Amino acid sequence: MEQVMHLIEGEAALNGVVPLFENWDETLIWTALQGMMGKVWTVGETPIPAVACCHTGDFVFPAGDVNSRQALQLLECLKEQLGDRFAILTPQNEAWSRLIQQVFSEKARKGERYAICKNADAFDREHLERLAVKLPQGVTLKPIAGQVYHQVMAQDWSRDFCSQFDGKEDFTNRGLGVAALYHGEVIGGASSYIVYRSGIEIEVDTREDWRRKGVATACCARLILNCLKKGWYPSWDAANRESVALASKLGYQEKGAYPVWFVN
């Protein structure tokens, strides 16, 4: 392919593309633009790009002038770069959605996720403390650290608690997580999928045989309390209605559904 994607690096260069993502209330974008996690790509060699995309974990956010020649080039390069890897593309507007469908064609399936309001004053700490101790008999909560970190990374279902960090030391220095253990075995948890300058994006999961027993609720309540003690905001974005319901139980308020494209 004639056009190639260019990685945008350095504070000045990243600041130059911030206006392309203006008013996009998404921590997975913020961390990339802050140079903390993820990557920001563009096409062409222009000093001020017409388009760019933030790629953090499984999530991709293309933005900018969708009517420009570079918008099509960006998505074609992204398609080539992804190959057969799974990704969730979030369109900035309906025009970007149409272009994603055009470029990725049968590789893309339209779906939706659910935005949750960011409100630091929404949390009732006493309520969260009560939820954090309502655990099934024999289950305890521990920080994701030491041997617990290795257990988390050894299992497919729990790996995303720490997978966006550069190993144990990086997670220890920048991340935050809570694991639920039963007889020394990790059976659930809540953690920082990513970090940004003033908070985290929460990742939560429970091993299938332990679901609907209050494990996820307790882990999330404890993680939120730990964040608040540090002055961090525990951001939440929901993949499904069950996640919205859990968020509501913890004190969050739903903002509404938004479209995404599941690729590969």
Secondary structure, 3 states (H helix, E strand, C coil): CCCCEEECCCHHHHHHHHHHHCCCCCHHHHHHHCCCCCEEEEECCCCCCCEEEEEECCEEEEEECCCCHHHHHHHHHHHHHHCCCCEEECCCCHHHHHHHHHHHHHHEEEEEEEEECCCCCCCCHHHHHHHHCCCCCCEEEEECCHHHHHHHHHCHHHHHHCCCCCCHHHHHHHCCEEEEEECCEEEEEEEEEEEECCEEEEEEEECHHHCCCCHHHHHHHHHHHHHHHHCCEEECEECCHHHHHHHHHHCCCEEEEEEEEEEC
